[in-house]
Amino acid sequence: MLIEQGYAGLNMDRLAEATEYSKGTVYQHFSTKEDLVTALAVQSMEQRLALFQKALAFPGKPRERVLAVALADELFVRLHPHYARSEQIIKMADLEERASVERRGLLNGLESNCFQGVGKVVEDAITAKDLTLPGHWTSREVIFSLLAMSNGTHNVSLNYRPLLQKIGVTAPLDTLREAIPVFLDGLGWKPLRSEWDYSTTYQRLTQEVFADEWRRAGLG
């Protein structure tokens, strides 16, 4: 309903009718429409975090673990397109005022766990001297840049398909997978592509970490 009608079109009366529950029963579980979509966002983030945790456990170099997280994010979008699309809609709605404190706290905690995991990898790279950040940059700017690349790609791929067709981009997720290593090379994050066989890294990830997800996504 959220995807077909948008946030404004999501109606608790219609939801009650579609689920064959009374409106009163629905309100026993969700105090407002905002609370309902926050619960949906929580479910979505739980799916994403589970994939991120698998990626972060990969026993590779810090840069390889960043690529593992990026692959986890790609697989989330491929395997859960409705969640990915719902996230885009939910993020544009102001949920802070009317969603329950409990659900807002749960969502914020899940999001923080995702960011903190990536931040730990960046800090590991700095400690290992694989990464020397330019100027005033810290790990926060690296995380932001990766998030912007990822969210920007998902936003464009979901909402600007005619534009992508016009400019000839037929596989935006594949393009993002190629763009992130270019960005990491630009930061000087070692080992550079010229120094390491990252095709072997991706092969290990798809066989050792995400074999089931890779297969279910129709990629192998």
N, C-alpha and C positions, 0 to 999 in steps of 0.2 A: 504494500500500500504506500509506503514511504517513497519507494522508487518510482512507482507509477504516478502518484498524485503530488509528490513533493511534500515538504514539511507542512505547508499550509493546508494541504488536502488530507492530512492524517486526522481522522476524526474518531473520537472514542466511541461514539454511537455505532459507527460503521464497523469499528474494530470488534465491538461486542457482538454485533450481528454476524460477522465473518467467523468468529471463534465459537459461536453458539453458547457464549456465556452471557449472563446478564451484565448490564452496565455497572451495577453495584458490585458484582464479583470482580470485574476488572479494576474498579477503584479500590478494592481491598488490597490489591497487589501494587498498583501504581496510582499515586495520589494525583498526578497531573499528566498531561501529554508529554511535557518536558521530562518528567520522571520516567516515563515509558521509553522514550528514545535514548535517554541516558543509560537505561538498562540494556538497550540494544548496543550502544557504544561500548559498554562494559564487556558484553559477550564478544564483540569484535576484537577489542583490545586483548582479551584473554587468548583468543586464537593467535593473534600476532605475537604476543609475548612468549607463548609456548614454542613457536618457531624460532624466535630470537634466542631463547635459552639453549635450544639445540645448536644454533650457530655459534654462540659464545663458548660452548664447551668443545669446539673443534680444537684439537691440539696442534695448532699451527702458529706461524708468526703473527704478530698483531695485525699486519696488513691483510693477511689471509683471513683473519677473523672478521675484519671489517667487510671484506668481500662476502664472507659467509652470511653476515647479517643482511647485506644488500640482497643476496640471493633469497634469504628467508622472507624478506619484504616482498620480493617479486613473486615468490610462491604463494604468499598470502593473497595477493591480488588475483593471481591466476586461479587459485582454488576456491576463493571466497569472493567472487565478484559482487555479490549482493551486499556483503558487508563493506567492501571497499567503496561501492557506490553510496551506501547509506552513510558512511563516514563523511564523505564529501558534503552530503546534504546536512548532516547533523552539525558539522563544524560551522556552517553558515548560520545556524540558529543559535540564539542566545539562551542557553540552558541554565546559566548560573543562578538565576533568581528563583526558579520554580521547581527545579529538580530537588529531590530529597538530599539532605546533607550526607546521608550515608552513601548514596549512590555517587554523588559528586566526589566524595572522598575516595571511594573505591576506584573510580575512573582515573582520578588524578594520580593515585598510587600506582596503577598499572602503567600509565604513561611515563611516570618517573622511572619505573623499573626498566622500561625500554631504553630511555635516554641514558640512565646511569650505566647500563651494560655497555653501550657504545662508548660512553665517556671513559670507562675503565680501560677499554682497548686502546683508545687514543693515549691515555696516560701511560699505559704499558709501553707503547711505541716511543714515547718521549723518554721514559726511563731507560729503555734499551738503546737509546740514541739512534733509533731507526727514523725518527722524525724530529726535525728542528723547525719550530714554527717561526714564521716571519714576523718581524715587528712586534706589535702589541697583541698578536693573536694568542689565544689559549685554546684548550680543548673545546671550549664552548663554541667558538667560531667554526671549528671543524665539524662539530655535531650539527650546528645550524646549516652549514653548507650542504652536508649530506642529506639532511631532512628536506631542505629546499629543493634539491635535485629530485629526490624521491617523490615528495608530494606534488611538485610541479609537473612531473611526468604523469603521475596518476590523474591529476586534474585535467591536463590537456588530453590525455588518452581517453578519458571518460566523457569529456564535455566539448571537445573540439575535433571530433572525428572528421568532419568535412574538410577542415583546415589541414589535418594531417594527410588526408588523401590528396589534397591539392599540392602539397609540397613533397609528396612521395614518401612519407614515413609510414611504412606499413606494419612495423613491429616496434612500437615505442619501448616496450619493456626490454627487448633485446638491445635497443639503442642505449638505454640507460645502463644496462650491464656493461656495455663497452665504454660509456662515458665516465663512469666512476673511476676506473683505473687511470684514465687520462687526467682526471682531477688530482688523484693521489700522486701521480708522477709530477704534476705541477707543483705540489707541495714539497716534492723531494722525499716523499715517504718511501723508505727502502724496505725491501729490495725493489728497485725500479723494474719495469717490464723488461728492460734490456738485460737485467741481471737474474731474472727468475722466470721459470716456466709456469705461468699462472694457468695455462690450459690444464696442467696436471692438478693444480689446486682445485679447479672447478670439477674435474673428473672425480677427485676424491670426495668433494662435497656432495656430488650427485649420487655417488655410490655408497659412501660411508655414513653420511649424515642425513641426506634427504632422499634416499632411494625411493621410498614409498610416495612421498610428495611429488617427486620428479615424474614418477610413473603416472600418478593420478592426474597430474597437470598435462599429460599427453606429450611430454617432452622426451621420453625415453622408454 
